[in-house]
Amino acid sequence: MEVFNDSTALTEEELYDLRDRWATCFLQLYNPEVDYDDADEKD
């Protein structure tokens, strides 16, 4: 309940992180063979 009752705005960094997490979640649901968490890592 603390999260939904908090009316303060998210920072740009928090918003970017939230969007990234949701996108990763949806991509893993529709294409579980690919590990999207490793995409940010450099070789």
C-alpha positions in Angstrom: 0.0 0.0 0.0 2.9 2.4 0.6 3.8 2.4 -3.1 0.3 3.2 -4.3 -0.4 5.8 -1.7 2.9 7.7 -2.5 2.0 10.6 -4.8 5.6 11.9 -5.3 6.9 12.0 -8.9 9.5 9.5 -10.1 12.9 10.8 -11.3 13.9 10.4 -14.9 16.3 7.6 -13.8 13.6 5.8 -11.9 11.2 6.1 -14.8 13.8 4.7 -17.2 14.5 1.8 -14.9 10.8 1.0 -14.5 10.2 1.0 -18.2 13.3 -1.2 -18.8 12.1 -3.7 -16.2 8.6 -3.9 -17.7 10.0 -4.2 -21.2 12.3 -7.0 -20.0 9.4 -8.7 -18.3 7.2 -8.7 -21.4 10.0 -9.8 -23.7 10.8 -12.8 -21.4 7.1 -13.7 -21.4 6.9 -13.8 -25.2 10.4 -15.0 -26.0 11.8 -17.0 -23.0 14.7 -18.5 -25.0 16.6 -15.1 -25.1 18.2 -13.8 -21.9 17.5 -10.1 -22.2 19.2 -9.3 -18.9 22.6 -10.1 -20.6 21.9 -7.6 -23.4 23.3 -4.7 -21.4 26.6 -6.4 -20.7 29.5 -5.7 -23.0 31.7 -8.6 -24.3 
